[in-house]
């Protein structure tokens, strides 16, 4: 069990760090940047599955539509939300975006598997769950207040839009954990927990990033920005995006392995810990990169909101 939580720790560090790759997208247009990144994510996901479970294609083929449609659908919903997440990082920064996104995502990603687990919940479990959700919402409210204070201090006008996108992406990104959970029949045919995680994530990730690429393709044609793929510096930015996709997938891979090692409660419990660690790490990166420079009061409010969210997850862990 100790090894599982060690992997979870590393996964949280990766999850809280990959957003650094979103802070700049030049020389690409934004839609070209996200198209390239989505493609990198698909390539890395398939390579991981092929390495961990060489016959993953056979497992997917034998599974059929009944075991694939829901993980893919969850992936599509999540993939569309990644567009909102990326825009939110650009508008309000990593620490604020992650705080709102992770709070919302953790609640959604833990609650849905809980109610669809097939078990009859006790009154105490439901009480802890509802209490944790209420405190989570309070924490998100405090973090939102911090964002509005930051907007006033830095004289920007992006906070409301960025906060809205962070909430939207959080609501939808929690669905990806549902997809992972519902892909468990696929993982059952894998040879070990690492391979099981790879196989379970594959339909979710490929479905999500394919949907994202379709949206970006439409935007590229409308805005006529294909030329940015060929400008100076595009190759270097592509390399950075590939590394970003590797860090991002490492977060999900290690989370998936740890959840499989922990067992039946892994999808709910690990999702909360995973998001809590990512929240802390993203705040440290936000401070390091100067996102809260000149916003001392707002920064204190942000940390207060983060602590409230962390406390709410302690309640949910009792479920």
N, C-alpha and C positions, 0 to 999 in steps of 0.2 A: 504493500500500500504506500510505503514511503517513496518508492520509485515513481509511482503514479503521480503523487503530489509534486515531486521534483520536476517531472515533465510538465506539469500544469504551471509551475512557476516560470519555466522558460517560455512556455506558450504565451503567458500573460505579458512577459517582457517583449516578445515579438509583436504581439497584438497592439501593445501601446506604442510601438516604435515605427510601424510600417507607414503611418500617416505622414512621416517626414518626406516621403517620396511624392506626396500630393501637393506640397506647398508651392511648387513651381512647375509649370508645364511648358514654358518656352523652350525651343523655338516653335513647337507645335501650336496649332490652335487647340482650344480646350477639347473639342470633340475628337480631334485626331489623337491627342494625348490619351484620352480615355479609351479610344479604339485600340491603340497599341497596347495599353496596359491590360485591357480585357483579353486580348489575344495572348499576351504573355501568361496570364493566369490560366487560360485553357491549356496552353502547352505544358506548363509546369504541373498542372493537375494530372494530365494524362501521363506525363513522364513518371510522376510519383506512383500512380496506380500501376504502371507497367513494371516499375522496379520492385514494388512491394508485393504485387500479385500478377505475375506474368500472364496468367490466363484470365485476367479480369474481363476480357471480352466475352469469354465463354459464360462467365457468371451472369453478366448483363443480358446476354442472349437467352439464356435459360430462364431468367427471371420473368421476362415478358412484361406486358403493359401494366398488369395489376400491381407489380411491385415497383414500377418505375415512374408512373405518372405523377404521384403525389410528391416524391422528392424533386422531380424536375419542375413541377409547378411551384413548389416552395422556392426553388432556386431562381425561377423567373421573377417571382415577386421580390426576392432579395436583390437580384441583379439590377432591376430597375431602381431599387432604392439606393444602390451604390452611387448612382449619378447624383442624387441629392446629397449623399454623404461627402463626395468629393467637392461639390460646390460649397458645402457648408464649411469645410476646412479652409477653403480659399477665402470665404467671407468673414469667418469669426475665429479662425485659428484652431489648432489641434486640441488644446486643453479644454476649451469651452465646448467645442463640437463633441469631443469624446465624452465629456461629462453628461451632456444631455442624451447623446446617442446610446451610451453604455447603460445609463439608468433605464431608459425606455426598452432597450434591447434585452437587457437581463430579465426584466419583468415579463416581457412577452415570451422570451425563449425558455423561461422556467415554468411559467404558469400553464402554457398549452400542453407540454408533455405531461405535466402533473395531472391534469384533468382527463387526458386521453390515455393514461397508462393502463386503464382497465381495472384499477383497484378502487375500492370503496374508501374515500378519505374519511378520517375521523373528524369530529367537531373541532378538536384541538388543532389539527393540521390546517383545516380551513381557516380557523381563527388566526393562526400565525401567518398564513399566506395573505389574507386580506389586510392584516395589520402591516405586514411588510410592504405590500403594494401601496397602502396609504402613505407610509413614511417615504417610500420611493418617490411618489408624486410630490410630496412636500420638498424633498431634496432637489428634484428637477425644477420646482418653482424657485427655490433659492438660487440655483445656478443660472436660471434665466434672468433673475434680478441682477446677478453679477454681470451678465452679458450686456444688459441695458446700461448699467453703470459704466462699464468699459467703453461702450459706444459714446457716452457723454464725455468721458475723460479724454478719449483719443479723437473726439470730433469726427467720427465716422458715421455712416448711415446704413451699415450692412447688418446690424445685429438682429433686427426682427426677421429679415429674410433668412439669415443664416440659422437662427434658432428654429424657425419653422422647418427648414430643410433637415436639421439635425433630429428633430422630433419625428418627422416623416420617415427618415432613414432608420431611426431606431425602432419604430413600430414594425417596419418591414424586415429589418435585419434579424430580429428575433425569430422570424419565420424560418431562417436558414437552419436554426437548431432543430426546429420541428422536422424539416426535411431530412436532416441527419438521423434523427430519432426514427423516422418512418422508413428509412432505408436499412434498418437493422436486419431484415431478412436477407439482404444482399451480403452484408458483412458476415452473416452466419456461415456462409460458404467459403470464407477466406481462411487462410492457413494460420494466422496469428493476429493479435490485436492491431499491429501496425498495418497489416494488409487489410484488415476489416475496416479500419478507419479510412484508408485510401479508397476502398471500393464504395463505402457509404457516402463519402463526400463527393465522389466523381459526378453523379447525375445532378447533384445540387449545384456544384460549382460550374460545370459545363453549361447547364441550363441557364444559370444566372448570367454568366459572362457572355453567352451567345445572345441573350436578350439585350444586354447592354450594348454589344457590338451593333446589333440591328438598329437600335436608337441612334447611336453615334453615326452610323452610315447614312441614315436619313438626314441628320444635321449637317454632315459633311457635304452632301449633295446640295442641300438647300443653301448653305453658306459658301459653297464652292471653295473649300479649304484643303482639297487634296494636295495642293502644291506644298503645304507645310511638311509633308513627309520627306521632301527632298532638300529642304533648306539646310544650311550649315548648322551643325550642332545636333541634328536629328538623330544621328547614330549614337552619339553620347547619351542623349536623353533616353533613347530606347534601352541602352544598357542599364541606366539607372532604374528604369521602369521594370526591367527584367529582375534585377536584384530586389526591388520592392515587392514584386510578386512572389519571389522566393521567401522573403521574410514573412509576408502575409500568409503564404501557404504553410510555412513552418509553424505559425501560430495555430492554424486550424488542424494541422496534422498532429501536433503534439497534444492539443486539446482532445482530439478524437481518440488518440491512443490512451490517454489518461482516463477518459470517460469509459472506454471499453474495459480498462483494467479495474476500475472501481466497481463496475457492475450495473445493476438495474437502476440505481439512483444517480448514475454518473451524468446523464444528460441534463438533469436539473441542477444538482449540486455543483458540478464542475463548471457549468455555464456561468453561475454566479461568481465563483472564485475567479474564473478566467476574466470576466468583465471587470471585477474589482481590481485585479492586478493591472489590467490594461488602463484603467482609469488613473491609477497612481502614476504609472510610467508616462502616460501621455501628459499629465500635469507637469512632471519633471521636465519633459522635453519642451513644453510650452514656456516654462520659466527660462530654460536654457536658451531658447531662440528669441527671447524678448517679446513674446506676445502680450505680456501684461506690464510692460514698461510704462511707468507713470500712472499706474492704476492700483495703488496700494490698497485702498479701501475695497475696490471691486475684487481684488485678488483674495482678500480675507473672506469676503462673502462667498467666492467660488470654493475655497477650501472648506468653508462651513457646509456648503451644499454637498460637496463630495463626502464629507464625514457623515452627513445624514443619510446619503445613499448607501454608504458602506454599512451603517447601522441597520438600515432596512433589510439588507441582505442577510445579516446575522439572524434576523427574525425568520426570514424565509428558509434559512438552513435548518430550522427546527421542524419544518414541515415533514 
